[in-house]
Amino acid sequence: MKDSKACPRGTEKVKGRCVKKQKTTRMPAKKYIEEYIVPWEDDGTKLAYLKGELGYDDDYVREHVLHNKGAKREHGKIILTGF
């Protein structure tokens, strides 16, 4: 049986309730690192990363994505690509 009430624009029906759609962004891991991790590091670490002498562990980057409120506010749910 079809539900007679449609959800307003920008929302979707989940378990019978209208909820705000969550924005999803696909982002290369390298771009995420350069945008949200490196700027907060000390100058020596920034320089080592830019020279290619330093990399970030995949698990660390994934964990960072889960807990970075600023990135979530800007991009919604982030799906990393390029691992």
mmCIF file of the N, C-alpha and C atoms, coordinates in Angstrom:
data_MODEL
# 
_entry.id   MODEL 
# 
loop_
_atom_site.group_PDB 
_atom_site.id 
_atom_site.type_symbol 
_atom_site.label_atom_id 
_atom_site.label_alt_id 
_atom_site.label_comp_id 
_atom_site.label_asym_id 
_atom_site.label_entity_id 
_atom_site.label_seq_id 
_atom_site.pdbx_PDB_ins_code 
_atom_site.Cartn_x 
_atom_site.Cartn_y 
_atom_site.Cartn_z 
_atom_site.occupancy 
_atom_site.B_iso_or_equiv 
_atom_site.pdbx_formal_charge 
_atom_site.auth_seq_id 
_atom_site.auth_comp_id 
_atom_site.auth_asym_id 
_atom_site.auth_atom_id 
_atom_site.pdbx_PDB_model_num 
ATOM 1   N N  . MET A 1 1  ? 0.841  -1.175 0.000  1.00 0.00 ? 1  MET A N  1 
ATOM 2   C CA . MET A 1 1  ? 0.000  0.000  0.000  1.00 0.00 ? 1  MET A CA 1 
ATOM 3   C C  . MET A 1 1  ? 0.893  1.248  0.000  1.00 0.00 ? 1  MET A C  1 
ATOM 4   N N  . LYS A 1 2  ? 0.569  2.168  -0.872 1.00 0.00 ? 2  LYS A N  1 
ATOM 5   C CA . LYS A 1 2  ? 1.363  3.382  -1.012 1.00 0.00 ? 2  LYS A CA 1 
ATOM 6   C C  . LYS A 1 2  ? 1.019  4.390  0.082  1.00 0.00 ? 2  LYS A C  1 
ATOM 7   N N  . ASP A 1 3  ? 2.081  5.003  0.664  1.00 0.00 ? 3  ASP A N  1 
ATOM 8   C CA . ASP A 1 3  ? 1.876  6.017  1.702  1.00 0.00 ? 3  ASP A CA 1 
ATOM 9   C C  . ASP A 1 3  ? 1.382  7.299  1.037  1.00 0.00 ? 3  ASP A C  1 
ATOM 10  N N  . SER A 1 4  ? 0.335  7.887  1.556  1.00 0.00 ? 4  SER A N  1 
ATOM 11  C CA . SER A 1 4  ? -0.277 9.051  0.925  1.00 0.00 ? 4  SER A CA 1 
ATOM 12  C C  . SER A 1 4  ? 0.494  10.354 1.170  1.00 0.00 ? 4  SER A C  1 
ATOM 13  N N  . LYS A 1 5  ? 1.306  10.408 2.200  1.00 0.00 ? 5  LYS A N  1 
ATOM 14  C CA . LYS A 1 5  ? 2.033  11.645 2.489  1.00 0.00 ? 5  LYS A CA 1 
ATOM 15  C C  . LYS A 1 5  ? 3.468  11.550 1.982  1.00 0.00 ? 5  LYS A C  1 
ATOM 16  N N  . ALA A 1 6  ? 3.821  12.498 1.140  1.00 0.00 ? 6  ALA A N  1 
ATOM 17  C CA . ALA A 1 6  ? 5.187  12.557 0.636  1.00 0.00 ? 6  ALA A CA 1 
ATOM 18  C C  . ALA A 1 6  ? 6.027  13.418 1.574  1.00 0.00 ? 6  ALA A C  1 
ATOM 19  N N  . CYS A 1 7  ? 7.315  13.167 1.561  1.00 0.00 ? 7  CYS A N  1 
ATOM 20  C CA . CYS A 1 7  ? 8.226  13.962 2.391  1.00 0.00 ? 7  CYS A CA 1 
ATOM 21  C C  . CYS A 1 7  ? 8.565  15.271 1.691  1.00 0.00 ? 7  CYS A C  1 
ATOM 22  N N  . PRO A 1 8  ? 8.835  16.334 2.455  1.00 0.00 ? 8  PRO A N  1 
ATOM 23  C CA . PRO A 1 8  ? 9.245  17.597 1.854  1.00 0.00 ? 8  PRO A CA 1 
ATOM 24  C C  . PRO A 1 8  ? 10.585 17.465 1.119  1.00 0.00 ? 8  PRO A C  1 
ATOM 25  N N  . ARG A 1 9  ? 10.859 18.411 0.242  1.00 0.00 ? 9  ARG A N  1 
ATOM 26  C CA . ARG A 1 9  ? 12.113 18.414 -0.511 1.00 0.00 ? 9  ARG A CA 1 
ATOM 27  C C  . ARG A 1 9  ? 13.294 18.434 0.460  1.00 0.00 ? 9  ARG A C  1 
ATOM 28  N N  . GLY A 1 10 ? 14.329 17.646 0.139  1.00 0.00 ? 10 GLY A N  1 
ATOM 29  C CA . GLY A 1 10 ? 15.517 17.588 0.977  1.00 0.00 ? 10 GLY A CA 1 
ATOM 30  C C  . GLY A 1 10 ? 15.435 16.561 2.091  1.00 0.00 ? 10 GLY A C  1 
ATOM 31  N N  . THR A 1 11 ? 14.315 15.821 2.119  1.00 0.00 ? 11 THR A N  1 
ATOM 32  C CA . THR A 1 11 ? 14.160 14.767 3.115  1.00 0.00 ? 11 THR A CA 1 
ATOM 33  C C  . THR A 1 11 ? 13.792 13.464 2.408  1.00 0.00 ? 11 THR A C  1 
ATOM 34  N N  . GLU A 1 12 ? 13.896 12.379 3.131  1.00 0.00 ? 12 GLU A N  1 
ATOM 35  C CA . GLU A 1 12 ? 13.515 11.083 2.592  1.00 0.00 ? 12 GLU A CA 1 
ATOM 36  C C  . GLU A 1 12 ? 12.818 10.277 3.678  1.00 0.00 ? 12 GLU A C  1 
ATOM 37  N N  . LYS A 1 13 ? 12.025 9.308  3.270  1.00 0.00 ? 13 LYS A N  1 
ATOM 38  C CA . LYS A 1 13 ? 11.272 8.510  4.229  1.00 0.00 ? 13 LYS A CA 1 
ATOM 39  C C  . LYS A 1 13 ? 12.127 7.334  4.694  1.00 0.00 ? 13 LYS A C  1 
ATOM 40  N N  . VAL A 1 14 ? 12.329 7.241  6.004  1.00 0.00 ? 14 VAL A N  1 
ATOM 41  C CA . VAL A 1 14 ? 13.070 6.149  6.621  1.00 0.00 ? 14 VAL A CA 1 
ATOM 42  C C  . VAL A 1 14 ? 12.213 5.593  7.746  1.00 0.00 ? 14 VAL A C  1 
ATOM 43  N N  . LYS A 1 15 ? 11.855 4.332  7.628  1.00 0.00 ? 15 LYS A N  1 
ATOM 44  C CA . LYS A 1 15 ? 11.013 3.666  8.634  1.00 0.00 ? 15 LYS A CA 1 
ATOM 45  C C  . LYS A 1 15 ? 9.748  4.465  8.948  1.00 0.00 ? 15 LYS A C  1 
ATOM 46  N N  . GLY A 1 16 ? 9.135  4.993  7.884  1.00 0.00 ? 16 GLY A N  1 
ATOM 47  C CA . GLY A 1 16 ? 7.874  5.704  8.051  1.00 0.00 ? 16 GLY A CA 1 
ATOM 48  C C  . GLY A 1 16 ? 7.978  7.152  8.489  1.00 0.00 ? 16 GLY A C  1 
ATOM 49  N N  . ARG A 1 17 ? 9.200  7.655  8.689  1.00 0.00 ? 17 ARG A N  1 
ATOM 50  C CA . ARG A 1 17 ? 9.392  9.047  9.113  1.00 0.00 ? 17 ARG A CA 1 
ATOM 51  C C  . ARG A 1 17 ? 10.196 9.804  8.066  1.00 0.00 ? 17 ARG A C  1 
ATOM 52  N N  . CYS A 1 18 ? 9.929  11.080 7.937  1.00 0.00 ? 18 CYS A N  1 
ATOM 53  C CA . CYS A 1 18 ? 10.702 11.928 7.034  1.00 0.00 ? 18 CYS A CA 1 
ATOM 54  C C  . CYS A 1 18 ? 11.936 12.437 7.783  1.00 0.00 ? 18 CYS A C  1 
ATOM 55  N N  . VAL A 1 19 ? 13.111 12.162 7.239  1.00 0.00 ? 19 VAL A N  1 
ATOM 56  C CA . VAL A 1 19 ? 14.360 12.625 7.845  1.00 0.00 ? 19 VAL A CA 1 
ATOM 57  C C  . VAL A 1 19 ? 15.187 13.348 6.785  1.00 0.00 ? 19 VAL A C  1 
ATOM 58  N N  . LYS A 1 20 ? 16.031 14.263 7.241  1.00 0.00 ? 20 LYS A N  1 
ATOM 59  C CA . LYS A 1 20 ? 16.879 15.036 6.341  1.00 0.00 ? 20 LYS A CA 1 
ATOM 60  C C  . LYS A 1 20 ? 17.836 14.101 5.621  1.00 0.00 ? 20 LYS A C  1 
ATOM 61  N N  . LYS A 1 21 ? 17.959 14.286 4.301  1.00 0.00 ? 21 LYS A N  1 
ATOM 62  C CA . LYS A 1 21 ? 18.885 13.467 3.522  1.00 0.00 ? 21 LYS A CA 1 
ATOM 63  C C  . LYS A 1 21 ? 20.305 13.779 3.947  1.00 0.00 ? 21 LYS A C  1 
ATOM 64  N N  . GLN A 1 22 ? 21.114 12.739 4.051  1.00 0.00 ? 22 GLN A N  1 
ATOM 65  C CA . GLN A 1 22 ? 22.513 12.937 4.410  1.00 0.00 ? 22 GLN A CA 1 
ATOM 66  C C  . GLN A 1 22 ? 23.329 13.064 3.130  1.00 0.00 ? 22 GLN A C  1 
ATOM 67  N N  . LYS A 1 23 ? 24.058 14.130 3.039  1.00 0.00 ? 23 LYS A N  1 
ATOM 68  C CA . LYS A 1 23 ? 24.921 14.368 1.899  1.00 0.00 ? 23 LYS A CA 1 
ATOM 69  C C  . LYS A 1 23 ? 26.077 13.374 1.939  1.00 0.00 ? 23 LYS A C  1 
ATOM 70  N N  . THR A 1 24 ? 26.444 12.833 0.784  1.00 0.00 ? 24 THR A N  1 
ATOM 71  C CA . THR A 1 24 ? 27.565 11.905 0.696  1.00 0.00 ? 24 THR A CA 1 
ATOM 72  C C  . THR A 1 24 ? 28.565 12.464 -0.311 1.00 0.00 ? 24 THR A C  1 
ATOM 73  N N  . THR A 1 25 ? 29.835 12.463 0.070  1.00 0.00 ? 25 THR A N  1 
ATOM 74  C CA . THR A 1 25 ? 30.889 12.975 -0.794 1.00 0.00 ? 25 THR A CA 1 
ATOM 75  C C  . THR A 1 25 ? 31.959 11.911 -0.980 1.00 0.00 ? 25 THR A C  1 
ATOM 76  N N  . ARG A 1 26 ? 32.325 11.659 -2.217 1.00 0.00 ? 26 ARG A N  1 
ATOM 77  C CA . ARG A 1 26 ? 33.464 10.775 -2.499 1.00 0.00 ? 26 ARG A CA 1 
ATOM 78  C C  . ARG A 1 26 ? 34.691 11.669 -2.608 1.00 0.00 ? 26 ARG A C  1 
ATOM 79  N N  . MET A 1 27 ? 35.742 11.314 -1.886 1.00 0.00 ? 27 MET A N  1 
ATOM 80  C CA . MET A 1 27 ? 36.935 12.143 -1.851 1.00 0.00 ? 27 MET A CA 1 
ATOM 81  C C  . MET A 1 27 ? 38.176 11.252 -1.868 1.00 0.00 ? 27 MET A C  1 
ATOM 82  N N  . PRO A 1 28 ? 39.141 11.580 -2.728 1.00 0.00 ? 28 PRO A N  1 
ATOM 83  C CA . PRO A 1 28 ? 40.390 10.816 -2.692 1.00 0.00 ? 28 PRO A CA 1 
ATOM 84  C C  . PRO A 1 28 ? 41.071 10.972 -1.329 1.00 0.00 ? 28 PRO A C  1 
ATOM 85  N N  . ALA A 1 29 ? 41.657 9.893  -0.843 1.00 0.00 ? 29 ALA A N  1 
ATOM 86  C CA . ALA A 1 29 ? 42.311 9.917  0.465  1.00 0.00 ? 29 ALA A CA 1 
ATOM 87  C C  . ALA A 1 29 ? 43.394 10.995 0.515  1.00 0.00 ? 29 ALA A C  1 
ATOM 88  N N  . LYS A 1 30 ? 44.136 11.151 -0.570 1.00 0.00 ? 30 LYS A N  1 
ATOM 89  C CA . LYS A 1 30 ? 45.214 12.151 -0.606 1.00 0.00 ? 30 LYS A CA 1 
ATOM 90  C C  . LYS A 1 30 ? 44.659 13.567 -0.403 1.00 0.00 ? 30 LYS A C  1 
ATOM 91  N N  . LYS A 1 31 ? 43.532 13.866 -1.043 1.00 0.00 ? 31 LYS A N  1 
ATOM 92  C CA . LYS A 1 31 ? 42.924 15.192 -0.892 1.00 0.00 ? 31 LYS A CA 1 
ATOM 93  C C  . LYS A 1 31 ? 42.460 15.410 0.551  1.00 0.00 ? 31 LYS A C  1 
ATOM 94  N N  . TYR A 1 32 ? 41.865 14.363 1.154  1.00 0.00 ? 32 TYR A N  1 
ATOM 95  C CA . TYR A 1 32 ? 41.408 14.472 2.539  1.00 0.00 ? 32 TYR A CA 1 
ATOM 96  C C  . TYR A 1 32 ? 42.584 14.753 3.465  1.00 0.00 ? 32 TYR A C  1 
ATOM 97  N N  . ILE A 1 33 ? 43.668 14.012 3.270  1.00 0.00 ? 33 ILE A N  1 
ATOM 98  C CA . ILE A 1 33 ? 44.864 14.189 4.107  1.00 0.00 ? 33 ILE A CA 1 
ATOM 99  C C  . ILE A 1 33 ? 45.386 15.619 3.984  1.00 0.00 ? 33 ILE A C  1 
ATOM 100 N N  . GLU A 1 34 ? 45.491 16.104 2.747  1.00 0.00 ? 34 GLU A N  1 
ATOM 101 C CA . GLU A 1 34 ? 46.037 17.446 2.526  1.00 0.00 ? 34 GLU A CA 1 
ATOM 102 C C  . GLU A 1 34 ? 45.103 18.546 3.038  1.00 0.00 ? 34 GLU A C  1 
ATOM 103 N N  . GLU A 1 35 ? 43.805 18.275 3.063  1.00 0.00 ? 35 GLU A N  1 
ATOM 104 C CA . GLU A 1 35 ? 42.838 19.291 3.478  1.00 0.00 ? 35 GLU A CA 1 
ATOM 105 C C  . GLU A 1 35 ? 42.551 19.288 4.985  1.00 0.00 ? 35 GLU A C  1 
ATOM 106 N N  . TYR A 1 36 ? 42.562 18.099 5.609  1.00 0.00 ? 36 TYR A N  1 
ATOM 107 C CA . TYR A 1 36 ? 42.092 18.003 6.992  1.00 0.00 ? 36 TYR A CA 1 
ATOM 108 C C  . TYR A 1 36 ? 43.104 17.471 8.003  1.00 0.00 ? 36 TYR A C  1 
ATOM 109 N N  . ILE A 1 37 ? 44.199 16.882 7.551  1.00 0.00 ? 37 ILE A N  1 
ATOM 110 C CA . ILE A 1 37 ? 45.172 16.356 8.505  1.00 0.00 ? 37 ILE A CA 1 
ATOM 111 C C  . ILE A 1 37 ? 46.455 17.180 8.506  1.00 0.00 ? 37 ILE A C  1 
ATOM 112 N N  . VAL A 1 38 ? 47.060 17.365 7.341  1.00 0.00 ? 38 VAL A N  1 
ATOM 113 C CA . VAL A 1 38 ? 48.358 18.052 7.251  1.00 0.00 ? 38 VAL A CA 1 
ATOM 114 C C  . VAL A 1 38 ? 48.333 19.482 7.801  1.00 0.00 ? 38 VAL A C  1 
ATOM 115 N N  . PRO A 1 39 ? 47.290 20.281 7.536  1.00 0.00 ? 39 PRO A N  1 
ATOM 116 C CA . PRO A 1 39 ? 47.324 21.658 8.053  1.00 0.00 ? 39 PRO A CA 1 
ATOM 117 C C  . PRO A 1 39 ? 47.449 21.761 9.576  1.00 0.00 ? 39 PRO A C  1 
ATOM 118 N N  . TRP A 1 40 ? 47.071 20.727 10.301 1.00 0.00 ? 40 TRP A N  1 
ATOM 119 C CA . TRP A 1 40 ? 47.110 20.762 11.759 1.00 0.00 ? 40 TRP A CA 1 
ATOM 120 C C  . TRP A 1 40 ? 48.401 20.167 12.327 1.00 0.00 ? 40 TRP A C  1 
ATOM 121 N N  . GLU A 1 41 ? 49.270 19.675 11.476 1.00 0.00 ? 41 GLU A N  1 
ATOM 122 C CA . GLU A 1 41 ? 50.544 19.099 11.929 1.00 0.00 ? 41 GLU A CA 1 
ATOM 123 C C  . GLU A 1 41 ? 51.582 20.204 12.146 1.00 0.00 ? 41 GLU A C  1 
ATOM 124 N N  . ASP A 1 42 ? 52.670 19.840 12.837 1.00 0.00 ? 42 ASP A N  1 
ATOM 125 C CA . ASP A 1 42 ? 53.747 20.824 13.031 1.00 0.00 ? 42 ASP A CA 1 
ATOM 126 C C  . ASP A 1 42 ? 54.495 21.002 11.708 1.00 0.00 ? 42 ASP A C  1 
ATOM 127 N N  . ASP A 1 43 ? 55.305 22.047 11.620 1.00 0.00 ? 43 ASP A N  1 
ATOM 128 C CA . ASP A 1 43 ? 55.976 22.401 10.365 1.00 0.00 ? 43 ASP A CA 1 
ATOM 129 C C  . ASP A 1 43 ? 56.895 21.300 9.846  1.00 0.00 ? 43 ASP A C  1 
ATOM 130 N N  . GLY A 1 44 ? 57.601 20.610 10.733 1.00 0.00 ? 44 GLY A N  1 
ATOM 131 C CA . GLY A 1 44 ? 58.484 19.522 10.312 1.00 0.00 ? 44 GLY A CA 1 
ATOM 132 C C  . GLY A 1 44 ? 57.723 18.385 9.655  1.00 0.00 ? 44 GLY A C  1 
ATOM 133 N N  . THR A 1 45 ? 56.573 18.052 10.219 1.00 0.00 ? 45 THR A N  1 
ATOM 134 C CA . THR A 1 45 ? 55.744 16.981 9.666  1.00 0.00 ? 45 THR A CA 1 
ATOM 135 C C  . THR A 1 45 ? 55.146 17.401 8.327  1.00 0.00 ? 45 THR A C  1 
ATOM 136 N N  . LYS A 1 46 ? 54.702 18.654 8.225  1.00 0.00 ? 46 LYS A N  1 
ATOM 137 C CA . LYS A 1 46 ? 54.176 19.163 6.957  1.00 0.00 ? 46 LYS A CA 1 
ATOM 138 C C  . LYS A 1 46 ? 55.223 19.057 5.855  1.00 0.00 ? 46 LYS A C  1 
ATOM 139 N N  . LEU A 1 47 ? 56.432 19.490 6.172  1.00 0.00 ? 47 LEU A N  1 
ATOM 140 C CA . LEU A 1 47 ? 57.509 19.472 5.193  1.00 0.00 ? 47 LEU A CA 1 
ATOM 141 C C  . LEU A 1 47 ? 57.852 18.037 4.778  1.00 0.00 ? 47 LEU A C  1 
ATOM 142 N N  . ALA A 1 48 ? 57.911 17.132 5.744  1.00 0.00 ? 48 ALA A N  1 
ATOM 143 C CA . ALA A 1 48 ? 58.202 15.726 5.435  1.00 0.00 ? 48 ALA A CA 1 
ATOM 144 C C  . ALA A 1 48 ? 57.110 15.133 4.544  1.00 0.00 ? 48 ALA A C  1 
ATOM 145 N N  . TYR A 1 49 ? 55.850 15.469 4.791  1.00 0.00 ? 49 TYR A N  1 
ATOM 146 C CA . TYR A 1 49 ? 54.750 14.969 3.967  1.00 0.00 ? 49 TYR A CA 1 
ATOM 147 C C  . TYR A 1 49 ? 54.859 15.510 2.549  1.00 0.00 ? 49 TYR A C  1 
ATOM 148 N N  . LEU A 1 50 ? 55.130 16.813 2.417  1.00 0.00 ? 50 LEU A N  1 
ATOM 149 C CA . LEU A 1 50 ? 55.217 17.424 1.092  1.00 0.00 ? 50 LEU A CA 1 
ATOM 150 C C  . LEU A 1 50 ? 56.401 16.899 0.285  1.00 0.00 ? 50 LEU A C  1 
ATOM 151 N N  . LYS A 1 51 ? 57.485 16.520 0.976  1.00 0.00 ? 51 LYS A N  1 
ATOM 152 C CA . LYS A 1 51 ? 58.645 15.941 0.298  1.00 0.00 ? 51 LYS A CA 1 
ATOM 153 C C  . LYS A 1 51 ? 58.423 14.468 -0.068 1.00 0.00 ? 51 LYS A C  1 
ATOM 154 N N  . GLY A 1 52 ? 57.369 13.861 0.491  1.00 0.00 ? 52 GLY A N  1 
ATOM 155 C CA . GLY A 1 52 ? 57.091 12.461 0.222  1.00 0.00 ? 52 GLY A CA 1 
ATOM 156 C C  . GLY A 1 52 ? 57.799 11.511 1.172  1.00 0.00 ? 52 GLY A C  1 
ATOM 157 N N  . GLU A 1 53 ? 58.395 12.043 2.219  1.00 0.00 ? 53 GLU A N  1 
ATOM 158 C CA . GLU A 1 53 ? 59.120 11.222 3.187  1.00 0.00 ? 53 GLU A CA 1 
ATOM 159 C C  . GLU A 1 53 ? 58.188 10.618 4.235  1.00 0.00 ? 53 GLU A C  1 
ATOM 160 N N  . LEU A 1 54 ? 56.945 11.101 4.302  1.00 0.00 ? 54 LEU A N  1 
ATOM 161 C CA . LEU A 1 54 ? 56.013 10.678 5.333  1.00 0.00 ? 54 LEU A CA 1 
ATOM 162 C C  . LEU A 1 54 ? 54.677 10.341 4.691  1.00 0.00 ? 54 LEU A C  1 
ATOM 163 N N  . GLY A 1 55 ? 54.054 9.285  5.175  1.00 0.00 ? 55 GLY A N  1 
ATOM 164 C CA . GLY A 1 55 ? 52.715 8.916  4.729  1.00 0.00 ? 55 GLY A CA 1 
ATOM 165 C C  . GLY A 1 55 ? 51.865 8.652  5.955  1.00 0.00 ? 55 GLY A C  1 
ATOM 166 N N  . TYR A 1 56 ? 50.577 8.562  5.747  1.00 0.00 ? 56 TYR A N  1 
ATOM 167 C CA . TYR A 1 56 ? 49.665 8.281  6.851  1.00 0.00 ? 56 TYR A CA 1 
ATOM 168 C C  . TYR A 1 56 ? 49.083 6.890  6.671  1.00 0.00 ? 56 TYR A C  1 
ATOM 169 N N  . ASP A 1 57 ? 48.967 6.158  7.769  1.00 0.00 ? 57 ASP A N  1 
ATOM 170 C CA . ASP A 1 57 ? 48.404 4.823  7.784  1.00 0.00 ? 57 ASP A CA 1 
ATOM 171 C C  . ASP A 1 57 ? 46.931 4.882  7.367  1.00 0.00 ? 57 ASP A C  1 
ATOM 172 N N  . ASP A 1 58 ? 46.505 3.936  6.517  1.00 0.00 ? 58 ASP A N  1 
ATOM 173 C CA . ASP A 1 58 ? 45.123 3.915  6.038  1.00 0.00 ? 58 ASP A CA 1 
ATOM 174 C C  . ASP A 1 58 ? 44.114 3.865  7.186  1.00 0.00 ? 58 ASP A C  1 
ATOM 175 N N  . ASP A 1 59 ? 44.402 3.057  8.193  1.00 0.00 ? 59 ASP A N  1 
ATOM 176 C CA . ASP A 1 59 ? 43.482 2.948  9.336  1.00 0.00 ? 59 ASP A CA 1 
ATOM 177 C C  . ASP A 1 59 ? 43.371 4.271  10.089 1.00 0.00 ? 59 ASP A C  1 
ATOM 178 N N  . TYR A 1 60 ? 44.490 4.989  10.214 1.00 0.00 ? 60 TYR A N  1 
ATOM 179 C CA . TYR A 1 60 ? 44.469 6.291  10.891 1.00 0.00 ? 60 TYR A CA 1 
ATOM 180 C C  . TYR A 1 60 ? 43.586 7.270  10.120 1.00 0.00 ? 60 TYR A C  1 
ATOM 181 N N  . VAL A 1 61 ? 43.724 7.280  8.796  1.00 0.00 ? 61 VAL A N  1 
ATOM 182 C CA . VAL A 1 61 ? 42.948 8.217  7.976  1.00 0.00 ? 61 VAL A CA 1 
ATOM 183 C C  . VAL A 1 61 ? 41.458 7.884  8.078  1.00 0.00 ? 61 VAL A C  1 
ATOM 184 N N  . ARG A 1 62 ? 41.113 6.603  8.003  1.00 0.00 ? 62 ARG A N  1 
ATOM 185 C CA . ARG A 1 62 ? 39.701 6.202  8.122  1.00 0.00 ? 62 ARG A CA 1 
ATOM 186 C C  . ARG A 1 62 ? 39.125 6.592  9.493  1.00 0.00 ? 62 ARG A C  1 
ATOM 187 N N  . GLU A 1 63 ? 39.907 6.400  10.532 1.00 0.00 ? 63 GLU A N  1 
ATOM 188 C CA . GLU A 1 63 ? 39.472 6.771  11.883 1.00 0.00 ? 63 GLU A CA 1 
ATOM 189 C C  . GLU A 1 63 ? 39.282 8.288  11.990 1.00 0.00 ? 63 GLU A C  1 
ATOM 190 N N  . HIS A 1 64 ? 40.179 9.035  11.362 1.00 0.00 ? 64 HIS A N  1 
ATOM 191 C CA . HIS A 1 64 ? 40.094 10.496 11.362 1.00 0.00 ? 64 HIS A CA 1 
ATOM 192 C C  . HIS A 1 64 ? 38.805 10.951 10.691 1.00 0.00 ? 64 HIS A C  1 
ATOM 193 N N  . VAL A 1 65 ? 38.438 10.309 9.580  1.00 0.00 ? 65 VAL A N  1 
ATOM 194 C CA . VAL A 1 65 ? 37.207 10.656 8.867  1.00 0.00 ? 65 VAL A CA 1 
ATOM 195 C C  . VAL A 1 65 ? 35.992 10.456 9.770  1.00 0.00 ? 65 VAL A C  1 
ATOM 196 N N  . LEU A 1 66 ? 35.982 9.375  10.537 1.00 0.00 ? 66 LEU A N  1 
ATOM 197 C CA . LEU A 1 66 ? 34.837 9.076  11.406 1.00 0.00 ? 66 LEU A CA 1 
ATOM 198 C C  . LEU A 1 66 ? 34.616 10.123 12.486 1.00 0.00 ? 66 LEU A C  1 
ATOM 199 N N  . HIS A 1 67 ? 35.691 10.763 12.931 1.00 0.00 ? 67 HIS A N  1 
ATOM 200 C CA . HIS A 1 67 ? 35.591 11.659 14.083 1.00 0.00 ? 67 HIS A CA 1 
ATOM 201 C C  . HIS A 1 67 ? 35.822 13.137 13.773 1.00 0.00 ? 67 HIS A C  1 
ATOM 202 N N  . ASN A 1 68 ? 35.994 13.506 12.506 1.00 0.00 ? 68 ASN A N  1 
ATOM 203 C CA . ASN A 1 68 ? 36.259 14.895 12.134 1.00 0.00 ? 68 ASN A CA 1 
ATOM 204 C C  . ASN A 1 68 ? 34.934 15.615 11.879 1.00 0.00 ? 68 ASN A C  1 
ATOM 205 N N  . LYS A 1 69 ? 34.487 16.377 12.858 1.00 0.00 ? 69 LYS A N  1 
ATOM 206 C CA . LYS A 1 69 ? 33.193 17.057 12.758 1.00 0.00 ? 69 LYS A CA 1 
ATOM 207 C C  . LYS A 1 69 ? 33.198 18.164 11.710 1.00 0.00 ? 69 LYS A C  1 
ATOM 208 N N  . GLY A 1 70 ? 34.320 18.841 11.539 1.00 0.00 ? 70 GLY A N  1 
ATOM 209 C CA . GLY A 1 70 ? 34.399 19.918 10.549 1.00 0.00 ? 70 GLY A CA 1 
ATOM 210 C C  . GLY A 1 70 ? 34.200 19.400 9.136  1.00 0.00 ? 70 GLY A C  1 
ATOM 211 N N  . ALA A 1 71 ? 34.822 18.278 8.820  1.00 0.00 ? 71 ALA A N  1 
ATOM 212 C CA . ALA A 1 71 ? 34.669 17.686 7.498  1.00 0.00 ? 71 ALA A CA 1 
ATOM 213 C C  . ALA A 1 71 ? 33.247 17.190 7.289  1.00 0.00 ? 71 ALA A C  1 
ATOM 214 N N  . LYS A 1 72 ? 32.648 16.602 8.324  1.00 0.00 ? 72 LYS A N  1 
ATOM 215 C CA . LYS A 1 72 ? 31.265 16.124 8.216  1.00 0.00 ? 72 LYS A CA 1 
ATOM 216 C C  . LYS A 1 72 ? 30.308 17.277 7.982  1.00 0.00 ? 72 LYS A C  1 
ATOM 217 N N  . ARG A 1 73 ? 30.547 18.385 8.667  1.00 0.00 ? 73 ARG A N  1 
ATOM 218 C CA . ARG A 1 73 ? 29.678 19.549 8.514  1.00 0.00 ? 73 ARG A CA 1 
ATOM 219 C C  . ARG A 1 73 ? 29.757 20.076 7.080  1.00 0.00 ? 73 ARG A C  1 
ATOM 220 N N  . GLU A 1 74 ? 30.942 20.052 6.497  1.00 0.00 ? 74 GLU A N  1 
ATOM 221 C CA . GLU A 1 74 ? 31.135 20.598 5.159  1.00 0.00 ? 74 GLU A CA 1 
ATOM 222 C C  . GLU A 1 74 ? 30.720 19.628 4.058  1.00 0.00 ? 74 GLU A C  1 
ATOM 223 N N  . HIS A 1 75 ? 31.037 18.337 4.228  1.00 0.00 ? 75 HIS A N  1 
ATOM 224 C CA . HIS A 1 75 ? 30.839 17.371 3.144  1.00 0.00 ? 75 HIS A CA 1 
ATOM 225 C C  . HIS A 1 75 ? 29.785 16.314 3.425  1.00 0.00 ? 75 HIS A C  1 
ATOM 226 N N  . GLY A 1 76 ? 29.270 16.212 4.628  1.00 0.00 ? 76 GLY A N  1 
ATOM 227 C CA . GLY A 1 76 ? 28.358 15.120 4.960  1.00 0.00 ? 76 GLY A CA 1 
ATOM 228 C C  . GLY A 1 76 ? 29.167 13.843 5.173  1.00 0.00 ? 76 GLY A C  1 
ATOM 229 N N  . LYS A 1 77 ? 28.605 12.726 4.789  1.00 0.00 ? 77 LYS A N  1 
ATOM 230 C CA . LYS A 1 77 ? 29.320 11.464 4.913  1.00 0.00 ? 77 LYS A CA 1 
ATOM 231 C C  . LYS A 1 77 ? 30.417 11.419 3.849  1.00 0.00 ? 77 LYS A C  1 
ATOM 232 N N  . ILE A 1 78 ? 31.638 11.105 4.252  1.00 0.00 ? 78 ILE A N  1 
ATOM 233 C CA . ILE A 1 78 ? 32.765 11.072 3.314  1.00 0.00 ? 78 ILE A CA 1 
ATOM 234 C C  . ILE A 1 78 ? 33.147 9.625  3.043  1.00 0.00 ? 78 ILE A C  1 
ATOM 235 N N  . ILE A 1 79 ? 33.215 9.294  1.760  1.00 0.00 ? 79 ILE A N  1 
ATOM 236 C CA . ILE A 1 79 ? 33.680 7.973  1.341  1.00 0.00 ? 79 ILE A CA 1 
ATOM 237 C C  . ILE A 1 79 ? 35.040 8.188  0.691  1.00 0.00 ? 79 ILE A C  1 
ATOM 238 N N  . LEU A 1 80 ? 36.088 7.623  1.312  1.00 0.00 ? 80 LEU A N  1 
ATOM 239 C CA . LEU A 1 80 ? 37.434 7.795  0.786  1.00 0.00 ? 80 LEU A CA 1 
ATOM 240 C C  . LEU A 1 80 ? 37.667 6.856  -0.390 1.00 0.00 ? 80 LEU A C  1 
ATOM 241 N N  . THR A 1 81 ? 38.376 7.359  -1.385 1.00 0.00 ? 81 THR A N  1 
ATOM 242 C CA . THR A 1 81 ? 38.756 6.555  -2.542 1.00 0.00 ? 81 THR A CA 1 
ATOM 243 C C  . THR A 1 81 ? 40.273 6.614  -2.696 1.00 0.00 ? 81 THR A C  1 
ATOM 244 N N  . GLY A 1 82 ? 40.807 5.707  -3.454 1.00 0.00 ? 82 GLY A N  1 
ATOM 245 C CA . GLY A 1 82 ? 42.235 5.751  -3.794 1.00 0.00 ? 82 GLY A CA 1 
ATOM 246 C C  . GLY A 1 82 ? 43.159 5.105  -2.798 1.00 0.00 ? 82 GLY A C  1 
ATOM 247 N N  . PHE A 1 83 ? 42.669 4.196  -1.966 1.00 0.00 ? 83 PHE A N  1 
ATOM 248 C CA . PHE A 1 83 ? 43.563 3.479  -1.046 1.00 0.00 ? 83 PHE A CA 1 
ATOM 249 C C  . PHE A 1 83 ? 44.200 2.333  -1.774 1.00 0.00 ? 83 PHE A C  1 
# 
